[in-house]
C-alpha cells in the first residue's frame, strides 16, 4: 500500500493552511492576511525537500507561484501593522489628532491600492492551478519513511541559512542602517523556517533555537514596522508642506517618537547579536557533525 511520505504531508499541511487563509485574506481580513503570508513562507520552505522526488519543472513553477503570493500579501500586511502602530504611538507622541487623521487617510488609500494588486494575483483560477501543481509534487510513494537524502538536504539548507545570517549580521555593523537590519531579519526568518522543516523531518522536539530566532525576528520586525510607518508619515509631510504647513509641522512629534523607537530596537539587537552568532555556529556545527556521521 502506498503512503504519503512525511515531506509530502508537510507540503500538504502547509498548502491547506495557505488555501484556508486566502479567501478571508482576499476579502480584507487583517488576521487572515497575516496567516496567509506566514503560510506561504512556510510552504516555500518545504518545497526544496521534494526536489529529488518531484517533477522539477512543476516544482519550480509552483515555487514561483507561491513567491508571488507572498510578495503581494507583504505590502498589505505592512500597511495593516502601520495602522495599528499609528493608533498606539500617535496619541503617545502627543501629535495633533487632525495630523494623525491625515496619515490614517493616506494609509487606508495605500491599503486599497495594494489590495487591488493582490486580487490580480490571488484568483480562484490561479489557486486551482497551484493546488494541482502541488498535488503532483505530493504524490504517494511506496515508503512512508523520510529519505536520508531529504534530511541531509534539509540540514544543508539550514547550514546555508545560518551562514547567510552570520554574514548579514556582520554586514549590519554597529550603525543604524534600516536596510541592513531588514536583511538580517529576512535571513533570520529563512533560517527559522529551515529549522522548522528539519525539526519536522527528524521528528525532533527541540524548539529552543527556533524560539530564539522568533524573538530576534520580533525585535527586528518591530524596527521594520516603525520604519514603514515613518516612511509614510514623511511622505504625508511632504505632501502637506505646500498646502497645510501647520499639519506638516504637527507630524514632527510623531516622527521623533518613531525614530526613537527604531533606535531603541537597534540597541536591543546589538546586545543580542553575539548570541545570534553563537546560535548560527551551533547550527553549522550540528550540520557538520551529522554529515560526518556514518550512514545508518
VODRENGU-256999 format. One record per residue (C-alpha): residue in three letters; x, y, z. Coordinates in Angstrom, 3 decimals. Example, Ala and Ser with C-alpha at 12.3 -4.5 7.8 and 13.67 -1.06 7.14 Angstrom:
VODRENGU-256999
<residu->Ala, c1->12.300, c2->-4.500, c3->7.800> $
<residu->Ser, c1->13.670, c2->-1.060, c3->7.140> $
END
This chain:
VODRENGU-256999
<residu->Unk, c1->0.000, c2->0.000, c3->0.000> $
<residu->Unk, c1->1.287, c2->3.452, c3->-0.874> $
<residu->Unk, c1->1.535, c2->6.118, c3->1.808> $
<residu->Unk, c1->2.125, c2->9.820, c3->1.646> $
<residu->Unk, c1->5.704, c2->10.351, c3->2.803> $
<residu->Unk, c1->6.385, c2->12.854, c3->5.555> $
<residu->Unk, c1->7.794, c2->15.613, c3->3.269> $
<residu->Unk, c1->4.689, c2->15.373, c3->1.093> $
<residu->Unk, c1->2.487, c2->15.512, c3->4.197> $
<residu->Unk, c1->4.310, c2->18.625, c3->5.347> $
<residu->Unk, c1->3.713, c2->20.195, c3->1.943> $
<residu->Unk, c1->0.046, c2->19.233, c3->2.038> $
<residu->Unk, c1->-0.425, c2->20.666, c3->5.530> $
<residu->Unk, c1->1.200, c2->23.943, c3->4.570> $
<residu->Unk, c1->-0.773, c2->24.162, c3->1.337> $
<residu->Unk, c1->-4.040, c2->23.613, c3->3.184> $
<residu->Unk, c1->-3.100, c2->26.299, c3->5.720> $
<residu->Unk, c1->-2.498, c2->28.733, c3->2.870> $
<residu->Unk, c1->-5.674, c2->27.845, c3->0.996> $
<residu->Unk, c1->-7.678, c2->28.079, c3->4.216> $
<residu->Unk, c1->-6.452, c2->31.621, c3->4.956> $
<residu->Unk, c1->-6.573, c2->33.114, c3->1.452> $
<residu->Unk, c1->-10.335, c2->33.639, c3->0.945> $
<residu->Unk, c1->-10.667, c2->35.790, c3->4.069> $
<residu->Unk, c1->-7.362, c2->37.499, c3->3.259> $
<residu->Unk, c1->-8.662, c2->38.392, c3->-0.195> $
<residu->Unk, c1->-11.792, c2->39.862, c3->1.393> $
<residu->Unk, c1->-9.613, c2->42.156, c3->3.518> $
<residu->Unk, c1->-9.480, c2->40.395, c3->6.896> $
<residu->Unk, c1->-6.351, c2->41.619, c3->8.702> $
<residu->Unk, c1->-5.607, c2->38.457, c3->10.694> $
<residu->Unk, c1->-6.077, c2->36.273, c3->7.600> $
<residu->Unk, c1->-3.628, c2->38.366, c3->5.573> $
<residu->Unk, c1->-1.015, c2->37.651, c3->8.238> $
<residu->Unk, c1->-1.889, c2->33.944, c3->8.415> $
<residu->Unk, c1->-1.763, c2->33.581, c3->4.644> $
<residu->Unk, c1->1.606, c2->35.317, c3->4.388> $
<residu->Unk, c1->3.149, c2->33.109, c3->7.078> $
<residu->Unk, c1->1.637, c2->30.005, c3->5.466> $
<residu->Unk, c1->3.070, c2->30.968, c3->2.079> $
<residu->Unk, c1->6.558, c2->31.362, c3->3.557> $
<residu->Unk, c1->6.337, c2->28.021, c3->5.337> $
<residu->Unk, c1->5.150, c2->26.387, c3->2.143> $
<residu->Unk, c1->8.106, c2->27.815, c3->0.239> $
<residu->Unk, c1->10.467, c2->26.474, c3->2.904> $
<residu->Unk, c1->9.305, c2->22.873, c3->2.445> $
<residu->Unk, c1->9.268, c2->22.841, c3->-1.374> $
<residu->Unk, c1->13.026, c2->22.207, c3->-1.800> $
<residu->Unk, c1->12.707, c2->18.995, c3->0.246> $
<residu->Unk, c1->10.651, c2->17.493, c3->-2.562> $
<residu->Unk, c1->13.119, c2->18.406, c3->-5.293> $
<residu->Unk, c1->14.529, c2->14.883, c3->-5.503> $
<residu->Unk, c1->11.197, c2->13.119, c3->-5.907> $
<residu->Unk, c1->9.039, c2->15.651, c3->-7.748> $
<residu->Unk, c1->8.989, c2->16.957, c3->-11.282> $
<residu->Unk, c1->11.492, c2->19.837, c3->-11.165> $
<residu->Unk, c1->9.605, c2->21.952, c3->-13.725> $
<residu->Unk, c1->6.318, c2->21.581, c3->-11.872> $
<residu->Unk, c1->8.017, c2->22.333, c3->-8.560> $
<residu->Unk, c1->9.795, c2->25.382, c3->-9.943> $
<residu->Unk, c1->6.568, c2->26.833, c3->-11.325> $
<residu->Unk, c1->4.832, c2->26.177, c3->-8.011> $
<residu->Unk, c1->7.652, c2->27.864, c3->-6.098> $
<residu->Unk, c1->7.411, c2->30.978, c3->-8.279> $
<residu->Unk, c1->3.651, c2->30.991, c3->-7.859> $
<residu->Unk, c1->3.865, c2->30.866, c3->-4.062> $
<residu->Unk, c1->6.548, c2->33.580, c3->-4.095> $
<residu->Unk, c1->4.173, c2->35.885, c3->-5.990> $
<residu->Unk, c1->1.513, c2->35.279, c3->-3.357> $
<residu->Unk, c1->3.960, c2->36.118, c3->-0.562> $
<residu->Unk, c1->5.008, c2->39.304, c3->-2.339> $
<residu->Unk, c1->1.505, c2->40.679, c3->-2.846> $
<residu->Unk, c1->0.495, c2->39.891, c3->0.728> $
<residu->Unk, c1->3.571, c2->41.571, c3->2.225> $
<residu->Unk, c1->2.739, c2->45.202, c3->1.357> $
<residu->Unk, c1->-0.814, c2->44.800, c3->2.673> $
<residu->Unk, c1->0.480, c2->43.328, c3->5.929> $
<residu->Unk, c1->2.868, c2->46.272, c3->6.290> $
<residu->Unk, c1->0.002, c2->48.756, c3->5.968> $
<residu->Unk, c1->-2.142, c2->46.790, c3->8.444> $
<residu->Unk, c1->0.642, c2->46.926, c3->11.020> $
<residu->Unk, c1->1.292, c2->50.608, c3->10.291> $
<residu->Unk, c1->-2.357, c2->51.393, c3->11.037> $
<residu->Unk, c1->-2.156, c2->49.554, c3->14.365> $
<residu->Unk, c1->1.071, c2->51.345, c3->15.292> $
<residu->Unk, c1->-0.429, c2->54.696, c3->14.346> $
<residu->Unk, c1->-3.249, c2->54.117, c3->16.829> $
<residu->Unk, c1->-0.775, c2->53.075, c3->19.529> $
<residu->Unk, c1->2.070, c2->55.541, c3->19.022> $
<residu->Unk, c1->0.144, c2->58.524, c3->17.697> $
<residu->Unk, c1->-1.556, c2->59.545, c3->20.967> $
<residu->Unk, c1->1.615, c2->58.708, c3->22.934> $
<residu->Unk, c1->3.599, c2->61.129, c3->20.764> $
<residu->Unk, c1->1.039, c2->63.875, c3->21.503> $
<residu->Unk, c1->0.629, c2->64.526, c3->17.797> $
<residu->Unk, c1->-2.400, c2->66.620, c3->16.877> $
<residu->Unk, c1->-5.418, c2->64.427, c3->16.029> $
<residu->Unk, c1->-6.005, c2->66.138, c3->12.688> $
<residu->Unk, c1->-2.424, c2->65.383, c3->11.609> $
<residu->Unk, c1->-2.861, c2->61.741, c3->12.633> $
<residu->Unk, c1->-6.086, c2->61.651, c3->10.622> $
<residu->Unk, c1->-4.160, c2->62.742, c3->7.515> $
<residu->Unk, c1->-1.720, c2->59.856, c3->7.973> $
<residu->Unk, c1->-4.531, c2->57.374, c3->8.540> $
<residu->Unk, c1->-6.316, c2->58.516, c3->5.389> $
<residu->Unk, c1->-3.085, c2->58.089, c3->3.428> $
<residu->Unk, c1->-2.552, c2->54.566, c3->4.812> $
<residu->Unk, c1->-6.124, c2->53.498, c3->4.032> $
<residu->Unk, c1->-5.749, c2->54.678, c3->0.436> $
<residu->Unk, c1->-2.485, c2->52.729, c3->0.173> $
<residu->Unk, c1->-4.161, c2->49.604, c3->1.502> $
<residu->Unk, c1->-6.949, c2->49.864, c3->-1.070> $
<residu->Unk, c1->-4.404, c2->50.166, c3->-3.884> $
<residu->Unk, c1->-2.341, c2->47.236, c3->-2.647> $
<residu->Unk, c1->-5.419, c2->45.075, c3->-2.157> $
<residu->Unk, c1->-6.309, c2->45.600, c3->-5.816> $
<residu->Unk, c1->-2.838, c2->44.356, c3->-6.763> $
<residu->Unk, c1->-3.309, c2->41.337, c3->-4.516> $
<residu->Unk, c1->-6.630, c2->40.408, c3->-6.107> $
<residu->Unk, c1->-4.989, c2->40.391, c3->-9.533> $
<residu->Unk, c1->-2.642, c2->37.624, c3->-8.332> $
<residu->Unk, c1->-4.829, c2->35.658, c3->-5.919> $
<residu->Unk, c1->-7.716, c2->34.493, c3->-8.095> $
<residu->Unk, c1->-9.717, c2->31.257, c3->-7.864> $
<residu->Unk, c1->-8.184, c2->30.076, c3->-11.153> $
<residu->Unk, c1->-4.598, c2->30.654, c3->-10.056> $
<residu->Unk, c1->-5.235, c2->28.922, c3->-6.730> $
<residu->Unk, c1->-6.653, c2->25.885, c3->-8.522> $
<residu->Unk, c1->-3.539, c2->25.795, c3->-10.697> $
<residu->Unk, c1->-1.264, c2->25.999, c3->-7.661> $
<residu->Unk, c1->-3.135, c2->23.243, c3->-5.882> $
<residu->Unk, c1->-2.921, c2->20.999, c3->-8.954> $
<residu->Unk, c1->0.821, c2->21.548, c3->-9.303> $
<residu->Unk, c1->1.494, c2->20.807, c3->-5.657> $
<residu->Unk, c1->-0.745, c2->17.756, c3->-5.805> $
<residu->Unk, c1->1.647, c2->16.365, c3->-8.418> $
<residu->Unk, c1->4.594, c2->17.120, c3->-6.139> $
<residu->Unk, c1->2.989, c2->15.319, c3->-3.185> $
<residu->Unk, c1->2.016, c2->12.087, c3->-4.922> $
<residu->Unk, c1->2.259, c2->8.970, c3->-2.727> $
<residu->Unk, c1->5.328, c2->6.765, c3->-2.902> $
<residu->Unk, c1->5.916, c2->3.190, c3->-1.744> $
<residu->Unk, c1->7.589, c2->4.134, c3->1.550> $
<residu->Unk, c1->6.171, c2->6.440, c3->4.197> $
<residu->Unk, c1->9.593, c2->6.946, c3->5.782> $
<residu->Unk, c1->11.757, c2->10.001, c3->5.389> $
<residu->Unk, c1->14.559, c2->9.531, c3->2.918> $
<residu->Unk, c1->18.056, c2->10.164, c3->4.340> $
<residu->Unk, c1->18.781, c2->12.424, c3->1.383> $
<residu->Unk, c1->15.789, c2->14.587, c3->2.319> $
<residu->Unk, c1->17.004, c2->15.010, c3->5.893> $
<residu->Unk, c1->20.531, c2->15.685, c3->4.701> $
<residu->Unk, c1->19.237, c2->18.275, c3->2.240> $
<residu->Unk, c1->17.194, c2->19.979, c3->4.952> $
<residu->Unk, c1->20.229, c2->20.153, c3->7.232> $
<residu->Unk, c1->22.398, c2->21.555, c3->4.454> $
<residu->Unk, c1->19.818, c2->24.249, c3->3.761> $
<residu->Unk, c1->19.754, c2->25.148, c3->7.470> $
<residu->Unk, c1->23.564, c2->25.398, c3->7.463> $
<residu->Unk, c1->23.496, c2->27.676, c3->4.399> $
<residu->Unk, c1->20.842, c2->29.837, c3->6.028> $
<residu->Unk, c1->22.900, c2->30.050, c3->9.237> $
<residu->Unk, c1->25.996, c2->31.152, c3->7.329> $
<residu->Unk, c1->23.963, c2->33.737, c3->5.440> $
<residu->Unk, c1->22.582, c2->35.084, c3->8.727> $
<residu->Unk, c1->26.086, c2->35.437, c3->10.191> $
<residu->Unk, c1->27.137, c2->37.360, c3->7.062> $
<residu->Unk, c1->24.144, c2->39.702, c3->7.242> $
<residu->Unk, c1->24.605, c2->40.306, c3->10.982> $
<residu->Unk, c1->28.246, c2->41.244, c3->10.410> $
<residu->Unk, c1->27.339, c2->43.431, c3->7.429> $
<residu->Unk, c1->24.835, c2->45.305, c3->9.580> $
<residu->Unk, c1->27.731, c2->46.704, c3->11.630> $
<residu->Unk, c1->27.142, c2->48.966, c3->14.605> $
<residu->Unk, c1->25.496, c2->51.904, c3->12.853> $
<residu->Unk, c1->21.754, c2->52.171, c3->12.399> $
<residu->Unk, c1->21.096, c2->51.284, c3->8.745> $
<residu->Unk, c1->17.470, c2->50.108, c3->8.299> $
<residu->Unk, c1->18.077, c2->48.242, c3->5.041> $
<residu->Unk, c1->20.853, c2->46.150, c3->6.588> $
<residu->Unk, c1->18.775, c2->45.342, c3->9.656> $
<residu->Unk, c1->15.928, c2->44.277, c3->7.383> $
<residu->Unk, c1->18.330, c2->41.940, c3->5.570> $
<residu->Unk, c1->19.238, c2->40.396, c3->8.940> $
<residu->Unk, c1->15.561, c2->39.935, c3->9.696> $
<residu->Unk, c1->14.904, c2->38.165, c3->6.380> $
<residu->Unk, c1->17.938, c2->35.912, c3->6.879> $
<residu->Unk, c1->16.761, c2->35.036, c3->10.390> $
<residu->Unk, c1->13.296, c2->34.232, c3->9.095> $
<residu->Unk, c1->14.699, c2->31.928, c3->6.408> $
<residu->Unk, c1->16.850, c2->30.109, c3->8.959> $
<residu->Unk, c1->13.913, c2->29.711, c3->11.308> $
<residu->Unk, c1->11.713, c2->28.172, c3->8.619> $
<residu->Unk, c1->14.561, c2->25.889, c3->7.501> $
<residu->Unk, c1->14.998, c2->24.687, c3->11.086> $
<residu->Unk, c1->11.251, c2->24.078, c3->11.359> $
<residu->Unk, c1->11.370, c2->21.802, c3->8.299> $
<residu->Unk, c1->14.438, c2->19.954, c3->9.611> $
<residu->Unk, c1->12.788, c2->19.530, c3->13.006> $
<residu->Unk, c1->9.654, c2->18.007, c3->11.498> $
<residu->Unk, c1->11.572, c2->15.695, c3->9.172> $
<residu->Unk, c1->13.662, c2->14.352, c3->12.048> $
<residu->Unk, c1->10.668, c2->14.349, c3->14.431> $
<residu->Unk, c1->12.700, c2->16.343, c3->16.912> $
<residu->Unk, c1->11.086, c2->18.085, c3->19.879> $
<residu->Unk, c1->13.830, c2->20.682, c3->20.182> $
<residu->Unk, c1->12.480, c2->24.211, c3->19.742> $
<residu->Unk, c1->14.999, c2->26.381, c3->21.655> $
<residu->Unk, c1->16.817, c2->27.660, c3->18.551> $
<residu->Unk, c1->13.578, c2->28.285, c3->16.712> $
<residu->Unk, c1->12.174, c2->30.227, c3->19.657> $
<residu->Unk, c1->15.333, c2->32.346, c3->19.975> $
<residu->Unk, c1->15.138, c2->33.192, c3->16.283> $
<residu->Unk, c1->11.485, c2->34.113, c3->16.694> $
<residu->Unk, c1->12.392, c2->36.547, c3->19.480> $
<residu->Unk, c1->15.070, c2->38.114, c3->17.275> $
<residu->Unk, c1->12.574, c2->38.392, c3->14.422> $
<residu->Unk, c1->10.170, c2->40.178, c3->16.743> $
<residu->Unk, c1->12.795, c2->42.797, c3->17.635> $
<residu->Unk, c1->13.883, c2->43.367, c3->14.041> $
<residu->Unk, c1->10.304, c2->43.150, c3->12.818> $
<residu->Unk, c1->9.279, c2->45.937, c3->15.171> $
<residu->Unk, c1->12.090, c2->48.134, c3->13.833> $
<residu->Unk, c1->10.938, c2->47.426, c3->10.286> $
<residu->Unk, c1->7.313, c2->48.189, c3->11.179> $
<residu->Unk, c1->8.258, c2->51.531, c3->12.735> $
<residu->Unk, c1->10.384, c2->52.351, c3->9.685> $
<residu->Unk, c1->7.489, c2->51.616, c3->7.323> $
<residu->Unk, c1->5.188, c2->53.909, c3->9.280> $
<residu->Unk, c1->7.929, c2->56.530, c3->9.451> $
<residu->Unk, c1->8.320, c2->56.481, c3->5.669> $
<residu->Unk, c1->4.595, c2->57.038, c3->5.191> $
<residu->Unk, c1->4.497, c2->59.836, c3->7.764> $
<residu->Unk, c1->7.329, c2->61.618, c3->5.981> $
<residu->Unk, c1->5.556, c2->61.171, c3->2.671> $
<residu->Unk, c1->2.439, c2->62.796, c3->4.112> $
<residu->Unk, c1->4.579, c2->65.626, c3->5.492> $
<residu->Unk, c1->5.998, c2->66.335, c3->2.053> $
<residu->Unk, c1->2.514, c2->66.413, c3->0.536> $
<residu->Unk, c1->1.190, c2->68.720, c3->3.255> $
<residu->Unk, c1->4.139, c2->71.119, c3->3.179> $
<residu->Unk, c1->2.711, c2->73.004, c3->0.208> $
<residu->Unk, c1->-0.926, c2->73.065, c3->1.308> $
<residu->Unk, c1->-1.086, c2->72.800, c3->5.108> $
<residu->Unk, c1->2.257, c2->73.690, c3->6.688> $
<residu->Unk, c1->0.794, c2->73.565, c3->10.200> $
<residu->Unk, c1->-0.356, c2->69.950, c3->9.806> $
<residu->Unk, c1->3.004, c2->69.017, c3->8.292> $
<residu->Unk, c1->4.797, c2->70.545, c3->11.271> $
<residu->Unk, c1->2.468, c2->68.809, c3->13.725> $
<residu->Unk, c1->3.743, c2->65.472, c3->12.444> $
<residu->Unk, c1->7.275, c2->66.254, c3->13.675> $
<residu->Unk, c1->6.374, c2->64.878, c3->17.117> $
<residu->Unk, c1->5.310, c2->61.561, c3->15.606> $
<residu->Unk, c1->8.497, c2->61.398, c3->13.519> $
<residu->Unk, c1->10.665, c2->61.914, c3->16.610> $
<residu->Unk, c1->8.824, c2->59.211, c3->18.547> $
<residu->Unk, c1->9.133, c2->56.694, c3->15.707> $
<residu->Unk, c1->12.832, c2->57.444, c3->15.275> $
<residu->Unk, c1->13.372, c2->56.892, c3->18.993> $
<residu->Unk, c1->11.578, c2->53.525, c3->18.881> $
<residu->Unk, c1->13.731, c2->52.446, c3->15.936> $
<residu->Unk, c1->16.970, c2->53.268, c3->17.749> $
<residu->Unk, c1->15.788, c2->51.514, c3->20.915> $
<residu->Unk, c1->15.161, c2->48.376, c3->18.869> $
<residu->Unk, c1->18.576, c2->48.684, c3->17.265> $
<residu->Unk, c1->20.229, c2->48.841, c3->20.683> $
<residu->Unk, c1->18.400, c2->45.658, c3->21.659> $
<residu->Unk, c1->19.635, c2->43.922, c3->18.501> $
<residu->Unk, c1->23.239, c2->44.941, c3->19.187> $
<residu->Unk, c1->23.009, c2->43.466, c3->22.681> $
<residu->Unk, c1->21.787, c2->40.132, c3->21.301> $
<residu->Unk, c1->23.965, c2->39.907, c3->18.189> $
<residu->Unk, c1->26.698, c2->37.788, c3->19.814> $
<residu->Unk, c1->24.115, c2->35.240, c3->20.986> $
<residu->Unk, c1->22.656, c2->35.181, c3->17.483> $
<residu->Unk, c1->26.065, c2->34.400, c3->16.001> $
<residu->Unk, c1->26.575, c2->31.637, c3->18.571> $
<residu->Unk, c1->23.221, c2->30.114, c3->17.602> $
<residu->Unk, c1->24.207, c2->30.102, c3->13.931> $
<residu->Unk, c1->27.545, c2->28.483, c3->14.671> $
<residu->Unk, c1->25.754, c2->25.790, c3->16.661> $
<residu->Unk, c1->23.545, c2->25.047, c3->13.638> $
<residu->Unk, c1->26.616, c2->24.876, c3->11.392> $
<residu->Unk, c1->28.469, c2->22.600, c3->13.805> $
<residu->Unk, c1->25.456, c2->20.289, c3->14.132> $
<residu->Unk, c1->25.237, c2->20.076, c3->10.354> $
<residu->Unk, c1->28.934, c2->19.205, c3->10.069> $
<residu->Unk, c1->28.612, c2->16.561, c3->12.780> $
<residu->Unk, c1->25.636, c2->14.948, c3->11.062> $
<residu->Unk, c1->27.435, c2->14.955, c3->7.710> $
<residu->Unk, c1->30.469, c2->13.242, c3->9.255> $
<residu->Unk, c1->28.422, c2->10.528, c3->10.982> $
<residu->Unk, c1->28.371, c2->7.129, c3->9.237> $
<residu->Unk, c1->25.182, c2->6.346, c3->7.337> $
<residu->Unk, c1->22.961, c2->4.028, c3->9.292> $
END
